[in-house]
Amino acid sequence: MKKSKDAKEPKRYYHISSVAKMYDIHPQTLRLYEREGLLKPSRSEGNTRMYSAEDLKRLDVILNLIRELGVNLAGVEVVLNMRRKIEEIEGEVNQFLEFVRKEFFEGKDDEFEARKKALVRVIPGRIIKIDRSDD
C-alpha cells in the first residue's frame, strides 16, 4: 500500500558520534558549538543529543565559515544571526507583497486581459503640467 502524499515521513535524528564521523570532527567540538549557542540539538528522553537534518544544514554552514573562510566562533555567531534576520525580513517582504497583490490586483483580471487583447494599447494617463502664466 502506498503512503499518501500528505503523510509526513518521520524525522531522522543522528547521535553525536554519527555526526562527528560524518563531518570528521571531534564530538567535543559539537558540544562546544552547543555551549556557544551555535547549535541546538534536541534531546532524547535519556538526555542524549539528537541532531536533525536542519541541525546538520546549520552545521554545514558553521563548518564552511570556519574551515573555508577562517571565521572565528564570534564571527560565526554574527553571520548566523544576520542570516536569521535576513530570513525574517524576506518573510515580512513576502507577506507585504502578498498583501499588495490581494489589495490592488485581486478581481482586476478582466481589466488586465482586456488590455492585453486590445488592438491599440492604451497607456494610462499621465499628468501634464500646464503653464498658466499667460492668464
RAFENZI-V512691 format. One record per backbone hydrogen bond with DSSP energy under -0.5 kcal/mol. CO is the residue of the C=O (numbers start at 0). NH is the residue of the N-H. Records with the same first field share a line. If there is no record, write none. Layout:
CO->NH ; NH
This chain:
3->6
13->50
14->18
15->19
16->20
17->21
18->22
19->23 ; 24
20->23
25->28 ; 29
26->30
27->31
28->32
29->33
30->34
31->35
32->37 ; 38
33->36
41->49
43->46
47->43
48->15
49->41
50->13
51->55
52->56
53->57
54->58
55->59
56->60
57->61
58->62
59->63
60->64
61->65
62->66 ; 67
63->67 ; 68
64->70
65->69
71->75
72->76
73->77
74->78
75->79
76->80
77->81
78->82
79->83
80->84
81->85
82->86
83->87
84->88
85->89
86->90
87->91
88->92
89->93
90->94
91->95
92->96
93->97
94->98
95->99
96->100
97->101
98->102
99->103 ; 104
100->104 ; 105
101->105
104->107
107->111
108->112
109->113
110->114
111->115
112->116
113->117
118->120
120->122
128->130
129->131
131->134
